Amino acid sequence: MTLQLTLQENAKAFPGRIWLRYEGAQCSYADGDIITRRIAAGPIELGIKPGDRVALLFTNCPELVFGFFACFSIGAVAVPINTRFQAAELIYVINHSGAVLLLGQQDLCEPLFAACGELPHLAEILVAGTERFAALSRTQPVALPMVDDNQLAVLMYTSGTTAKPKGVMHSHATLKRQSANYLAVLGAAVFEQTLVSLPLCHIAAFSVLLLSATVAGGTVTILPRFEPGAVLRSIAENRITYAGGLPVMVNALVNYPDAGTYDLSSLRMFAAGGDYVPVELQNRFRELFGIVVDELCGMTEVMYCNQPFNEGQRRSGSIGRPFGDVRIRLEDPDGNEVPTGEVGEIVVHSGAVTLGYWNDPENTQLALRGGGMHTGDLAWRDADGFLWFAGRSKDIIIRGGSNISPGEVEDVLYSHPAVYEAGVVGVPCPEMGQRVRAYVALKSDAKATDRDLIDWVARKIAAYKVPESIVLLATLPKGPTGKVLRRDLRYLASNEQSQKRNSSARVWGD
C-alpha cells in the first residue's frame, strides 16, 4: 500500500476524524483525501508523469502536507526544500533534482522568479493562493495512475561530506517501513495527538511524526515554526500525546518563563534527537514537566535507535537500542564487527534505509557498501544491547540539529576577494550542540574585517550555516598534499583560551 492509499483507506475507515490542525482550522481525513486529489489534478494537467520531480517550497502548513500527498498520489517525487536556503542553494537543489514543477508560497518563491533563466528544467512555478493555482485544482478529483511501493517518493536534501547537499532517496516502501518500526515499538495510541513544530522538510518531522501519525490514524497539529510558548500552549490545549524537538528546543522549553505552569500530562512521549541531549537537560525537563525525554538517533538516510518505551528500561545518556526491523553492526575500519564495549562505526541494516543518493553513484556505493548504511557515527554497545554515542567520523557540523558541510561554507569564504585560504570546523556549544567557526588567512595585500566576511557568507547561504566566529591566522595548518587539516583546526578550537593569547591570531565574533 502506497502512502497515498494509506490516506485513502483512513478516509474510508474514519472520514470525520481530524487529520490536520493548523492555527485554529482543522481538516478531516475525508476532506484531506479530496483536497490532495484536487491538487494532484494540476500537475496531471501540466503533464507531470510518475517519476517526475516536484519541488515543494513551504513553511510548515497544510498546503505542504497536501503537496506531499498529491505527489504520492500521481507517482511524482516530492522534493521538499529547506526554507532557510538562499537563492543559490534553491537553484542548486531544483537543478540537481531535475524538478520540472515547483509548488510554493509567494514570499519564498520570490528569489526564483528573477532566476528563471538559471532553471532550465523547471517548467512552471505554481504559487498557492493564486488564480493559476486554483484554476489547475479541479472541483472534482481525477483518476490517478497506479503507483508501486518501490517507486521513489521523496528526495530530501541534506549536507554531506562534500560541499553540496546530497539528495537522499526514499521510496514509499522505505518510508512505510520507518513508520512501521515506530508503530511496532510505541503503539498507535502514542500518535493519537501528534505535534509537529520541526520543519517538515526534515526527516524527523516528515517521517517520524507526520507519516507515522497518519498511518496510525492520529491527529497532527502543525505549528508554522518552533516557538517555545506556542509549543507549550499547544501541548496543554490540544492534549498532545507525542511531541519532540532538537536539544536546543528542549533547552528553550525548560527556560521559557513560567514553563512549569503548563500542563503537559497528556504527553505519552517526548522525543529528542538530532544531536546528543545532555543528561542535565533531560533531568531539568523531567523535574519541570514530569515527562521523560526519550532520545532517538538517526539521519535522513535512516532512523535507527530509540530509547525503550518502557520506563524501567531506559538508560540516561544512551542513544537506546535498535527498534523494529533495524539491525546494527558496529564495525572497525576494515569492516569487522567489534566486540561489546569497543567503539565502532554504526552500520544500519533495515528496510527503512535510503535507496541511495540522487545522481551520485559514487557516494551511494560508499555509503551502502556491504548492504548496510555506513553512518559515520561511532558508538559502543553495552552488555544489554544499549548503544552509547562516541563521536562522529565525519566532518559534518551539527548545529541545533541541522547538518552543515564545512566544505560548503569554505567555498563561500574562498569566493571573497580578500581570502587566501579557509577552514571551517564545529566548536562545542551546550545550547546548540556545535557552533560554526571559520579559520581564515587573508591575502598578503588584502584587508577584511570579521563583519566583512560574516556578511559575505550571510548573503550567500542559509543563516544557520554562517560562522558565529572567525579566527584570522597568518597561515592554516596543512598536510603533505597541501590540504587544510581540519583536525588541527579542531585542536586549536579546543584550546581557545591559549589561542586567544597567541599574538598571531585574533578571535572575532565570540
Buried (B, 14 or more C-beta within 10 A) or exposed (E): EBBBBBBBBBBEEBEEBBBBBBEEEBBBBBBBBBBBBBBBBBBBEBEBEBEBBBBBBBBBBBBBBBBBBBBBBBBBBBBBBBBBBBBBBBBBBBBBBBBBBBBBBEEBBEBBEEBEEBBEBBEBBBBBEEEEBEEBBBEEBBEBEEBEBEBBBBBBBBBBBEBBBBBBBBBBBBBBBBBBBBBEBBEBEBBBBBBBBBBBBBBBBBBBBBBBBBBBBBBBBBBBEBBBBBBBEBBBEBBBBBBBBBBBBBBBBBEBEEBEEBEBEBBBBBBBBBBBBBEEBBEBBBEBBEBBBBBBBBBBBBBBBBBBBEEEEBBEEBBBBBBBBBEBBBBEEEBEEBEEEEBBBBBBBBBBBBBBBBEBEEBBEEBBEEEBBBBBBBBBBEEEEBBBBBEBBBBBBBBBBBBBBBBBBBBBBEEBEBBBBBBBBBBEBEEBBBBBBBBBBBEEEEEBEBEEBBEBBBEBBBEBBBBBBBBBBEEBBEEEEEEBEBEBBBEBBEEBEEBEEEEEBEBBBE
